[in-house]
């Protein structure tokens, strides 16, 4: 298999770099200064074990890839970019290409299934950052993270087994999971805090807004009849697998939304995280004012290039 990783940022860059280092064939799809750095000096991959320059093939878009039999498309872009990537991918990739969504949220797989028959989801538990063009870092030790994979909407097949084996060879903890979307819905609930933490700092995770966002999420998912892995199941899966270590010369910062604000990308993935709960609430008659407020507020922060932590905790909870 050749892994074409679309979005070579924190998650995609670390995945691609470690797979390439393990001997797998990889193409990193990137753009702008990041692409230029990858082509000029290679991928600067930093982990708790040290620093390594990984020589890996690159492309500026999926349209530049010489798609062939045996290729696998791995989507590692933010959820707000999924639709445009899938539109381009459907125009150039073989119809039978397997598509793996290594992304936060639960809407990406459904979008992919409209265009491709073989869609798989990865539940990403990977503390990583995209530091600057050409440079990514992973903070998990003794393994960089957990990347369980399963068929969408459910099931497992030999492809999942093969990908999980490659990921384990690359150093990840990875198992095929026939109910991968149960795990991804639990991760969605955890990601509902991303906006609050990005806006107001780590203390926001214990704020009334965070608690209210999680409560709305649980109620909305229950009202929608969606099967979600329990918090205990999630703790058991993570237990003893990895801890957050130190990478020399690199500050970890925050999660994906925090990183989007820090890098002034102009957009965040809140529509596919908090917005998913808002959508379910509207479909099933469940009020979700806190998630809607957080979604709108963090999008405004991204549009206006606010730095992470710019919003007082008191402003996280909607007043009307």
Protein Blocks (a to p, Z undefined) as FASTA:
>chain_A
ZZddehjafklmmmmmmmmmnopacddddehjllmmmmmnopadddfkbccdddddddfb
fklpccdehiacddfbdfklmmmmmmmmmmmpcfklccdddbedjklmmmmmmmpmbdcd
dddddddddfbghiacdfbdfbfbdcdddddfbdcdfklmmmmmmmmmnopacdddfklm
mmmmmmmmmmmmmmmmmmnojklmmgmklmmmmmmmmmmmmmnopacddfklmmmmmgok
bccdddehiafbiafklmmmmnonopacklmmmmmmmmmmmmnopacfklmmmmmmmmmm
mmnopaehkacfklmpcfZZ
